Amino acid sequence: MSTPLPDEVAKIVSQQAGRAYSLARPLFGAEKVAALLLALDKPIAGRLLKRFDSLELRQVTRAASELGSVNPATIEKLIEDFAEQFSAGAELLGSAGEAENLLAGALEPEEAAEILSDVLGNSNKAMWDRLSAAPESVLASYLLKEHPQTFALVLSKLSSGTAAKIMAQTPRDLRNGLMRRMLSPRPVMDPMMRILERTLHEDLLLNVARNTGADTHSKIADIINKMERDQIEDVLTSLAEDRPKDAETLRGLLFTFEDIAKLSQKARTTVFDRLPADRVVLALKGTDGAFRELILSSMGARAHRMVESELNTGGPAQQRDVLKARRAIADAVLEMAERNEIEINSGGQSDAIFE
């Protein structure tokens, strides 16, 4: 059986990085590349590594150093998809030593040493730093289900600020017990620590990353909210052509001046109690009678009379000034909602909906 050429192997390895499998312990991204390289003969692996750039080398080296034990079924599946040039059933172990051997011979000693120092010295710290930045409520909820010894160990690795906030959400008896365990820590073998770090990475960091999609939609919605109404419709229509679900999600997050009609009476009253009368007058220019009356009914008696009088006796206004005033009011509503002072989707909608 002929040995695959480096270019062919590199191409197949690259394809493996983006595919997922349902295995006993799934491998993802750089883990697949590292497992395949470790399974290859060292000279071939070295020739392949020379084709990677610096970032790719660091990613693969980090994955190889943290790979741990990979069972034969996983290796066999990877090999079948990669090529039919490997023997099935062998087990491999990714470790710091194997990562060092993987780089040896492929790179100059100085370059290999630099990469290993960067990867092995910083990867664990980086993982705990990222974990410390995760929401404390998520961490607390997860750790409360774990054994107190595991709970205490994780707390000892987190930043002091994050650990304190998690402690504040922990029942008194458990909190005091955790403090005692942290004062008398038990040594943890390196393999067990790697297993714990991998589990936390998969259970917490990956889930937090997956949930950032909602934050992305919120940020984009905030940008779209600042656009003019015709621009908003144009953007959403364009998005709906190839990303209909995203467009639908964004529509649900948007809030325009006209959407004030959908607020509850209590929320509208809260909003217009805090807005200057001249801005309300400007924003209501050009609106129909029913919408105007809905807004006026949400204002106090004195403000109601003042705004109504200005609308009846005042002159016309520039469209850009009217749109600016409406945008400012919509922004004020969103800011109040962010501070939990009002609810935008409270369920108490007006019977009259204006487009």
N, C-alpha and C positions, 0 to 999 in steps of 0.2 A: 504493500500500500504506500503510495507516494506521500511525501510530506507536503502540506499546502504551502504555497508561496506566501511570503510575508504580506504582499499587497492583498491577496485573497483573504488571508486570515484577518488582517486589519479591518477589511470591509465587513466581514462577518461579525467580528467582535463589536464593531460600531453598531451593527444592527441589534445585537443582543442588549445593548444598553437601554434601548427604549421599549423593550417588550417585557411583559409580566407573565408569570406562571403561577398556577395553583399547586404549590409544593408543600412539603412538610414545614419548611421554613422558607418562605419566598425570598428571593434575592432581587434587589432593585438596583437599577442604574449602574453605578461604578462597582457595586458588589459583584455583579455578573461578570464584568470585565476582569476584576481581580481574581475571581474564582477560575475563570477560563485561563488566565495567564499563569496562575499557580499550577494548573493541571497540565499546561504545555511543557515541553522540554525547555530547559533553561536557555539554551542558545536561541531558540525561536522566540521565547518570551522577550529576551534581550533585544533582538532585532526589531520586534514590534514596539517595545518601549521607546526606541530611538525615534519613532515616528510620531510620538505624542508631544504636545507642547508642555510648557511648564505647569500650567494650571491642571491639565489632564493628568500629568504625572503625580501631582499632589493628591488629586482626587482618588486615583487608583491606589496610590501608596497608602493613603488613609484607610480606604476600604479594605485593603489587604491586611493591614495591621489590626483591624478590628473585626475581621470576618468571623473568627472563631471556628467551631466545628461545622462542617458542611456534610450532610449525610450522603450516602451513595446514590439514593434515589434522585436527590437534587442534582448531583454531578452528572448522573446519567441523562437526565432530562436536558440539561444545558448542553451536554456533548451531542445529543441527538439533533438538537436544533442548530448547534454550531457547525458541526460536520461529523462525518462518520470515521474520523481518523483516530479516535481515542478508544481505549479499553474501558469497559464499564465496571462499576462496582467499587472502585477505590475510594477511600475517604481522604479528604485533605483538611488541613487545619491552617487557618489564617492567623498569623500572630505577628508581633513586632519582629521576631527573628526571621520569619518567612518573608516579610516585607523587605527586610534588609537584604536577604538573599536574592529577592526578585530584582532589586536594583543593582546588585553587585555584578560587575562585568558589562552591564548595559550602559552605565554612566561612569564618568570619571569619579574617583573616590571623593573628591571635594564636593562635587555636585550632589552625589548620593547622600553624603553626610549632611549637607544643608537641607535637603528635602526631608530626610528622616528626622532631623532635629526639629524642623518646622511642624511636621505632621504629628510625630509622637509626643512632642513637647507641648503642643498647643491644642490638639484635637479634644482631649478630655476636658481641659479648662474651658474651651469654647462651648462644649456641650452643656456644662453646668452654668456658664454665663447665659446661654440661650434659655435654659430652663428657669433661671432666676428671673428672666424677663417675661415669662409666661404669666397669664392671669392668676393671681393668688387663689381665687375661688376655685379655679380648675385644679390647681395643685392640691389644695386642701381636700377637695372632694375625692380626688384620686387616692391621696395618702391615707385618708381616714379608713380606707378599706384594706390597707396593708398591715402587716405585723408591726407592732410598735418599734421593734429593732430596726426594721427597714425604714420606717417613718423617721426615726432618729438619725439614721445614717444619711438619708437624703437631706434632712434639715441641716446637718453639719456641713454639707457640700454646697448648699445654696448661699446666696449673699445674705448678710445679717438682716438687711431690711426686709427681704422677701420672707425669710424664716420667721421674723417677728410677726409679719402680717398673717402668715399661715397659723402661727401659734394663737393669734387672737381669735381665730375661727375654730379652735380646737377645744373640746370640753375640758373643764378644769382638771379632773383627775388624770386624764390622758396627758394633758399639757405638762403637769408636774412630773409624771412618769417619764415623759420624753426628755425633760431636763436632766433627770437622774441618769438616764441611759447615755445622753450626750457627754456627761461629765466622766463616765466610765466606759469609753468606747471599746468595743472588741475589735481585734484585728480582722481585716477582711482580705481573703486571698485574692490575688489579682484576677484569676479567671472568673470568680464570683462577681467582682466589681465590674468586669467587662459585660457580664450577663445583665447585671442591674442597669448599667448605662445604656445597653442596647434596648432593653425593655422600656425604659423611660423615654428613650428617643422615639421608639415606635408608637408607644401608647399616648405620649403627651405631645412631643414636638411635632410629629407628623400630623397629628390630629389638629393641633393649633394652626399649622401651616395650611391644612385643607380648609379650615374655617375662615381663612383670610379672604376667601372669595366674597363673603358678605361685606367685609370692610372695603374691598375694591369697588363693589357696586355702590356703596355709600359714598365713596370719594368721587366716583364718576357722576353719581346723581347730584352731588353738591356742585360739581362743575357745570353740569347741564342746567341746574337750577338758576345759575347766574346768567344764562343766555336769554335772548328774546324768545317770545312764544313761537314765532314762525320758525326760528332756528331750532328750537327744541323739537318741534314736530318733524322737521327735516332730518335731524340726527336720529331720532327714534325710528322713523320710517326706514332710513337707510340701514340701521342696525337690524331691524326686523326682517330684512331680506335674507340675511345669512346667519343671524344669531337671534332668532325669535324669542327664545327663553330669556336671554339677557335683556332684550328690549322690554319684555313684559315685567321683569324684575325691576328694571330702572323706572318704568312708568309708575310702579307702586311706591317708589321712594321719592318721586318728584312732588314738589308743592309749588303751585303758582298762586298769584293773587286771587284768581277766580276760585281756587280751591277753598278759600275762606268760607264759602257757602256750605262746605261739607263739615265744618267744625261744629261742635256742640255750642249751644247758646252760652254756656258758662265759659268755654274757651274763647269765644269771640269777645265776650265782655272783658275778660282778662287782657286780651290783646289790645283792644281799642281804649282801654283805660290808661294804657302806657304810651300811646302814640300821640304825637303833636297834631293838633287839629288841622294845621295848614297842609301837612303831608296827606292826611286823609282826604281833604278837599281835593287836592291835586290828583290823587289816585282814583277818586270816584268820577272824575271828568270822563264823559263819554260812556258811562255805564248805563244799563237800562234801569227803569224805575223799580222793578222788583228787587234787583240786586242791591240797588242803592238803599232801598227801604230796609232790607235785611241788615245792612251794615249800620244804618242809623239806629235801628232798634237795639243794637248791641252796645250803644254808647249811653253815657249818663245824660240826664236831661239837659244840663247846661251845654255840654259838648254837642249834643244832638242839635240844639237850636243854632249854635254857632256854625256848625258845618252845613246844615240845611240852608241857612241864610246865605252863606258864601256861595253855595252851589246855585242858588236861585238868582243871585245878583251879580256874581263875579263874571269876568270875561273868560274867553277861551284860553287854553294853555297849549304850549308846544307838545307834540306827541312824545318827543324824547324825555321831556320833563315828567310827563304822566307815567310813562313806562318806568322811569327811574324811581318814582315814588312807589309804584306798585311793587317793584322788585325789592325795595327797602322794607316794605311791610311784610312781604313773603319771607324775607330773610329774618325779620324780627320774630315771626311765627316759628320758624325753624330753630332759632336760638332758644326761644322759650321752651320748645319741646325738648331740646337737648338738655336743658336744666330741669326737666320734669315739672315745669310749671304749668304746662297744658298737655293734652293728649291730642295728637293729630288724627289718630285712628281710634277714637274712643267708642265708636259704634253709634254715637248720638248724632246722626246726620240730619241736615235740614231736608225738608220735602222738596225744596227748590234747588236744583243743581244747574249751574251755569257753565257753559263751555266757552 
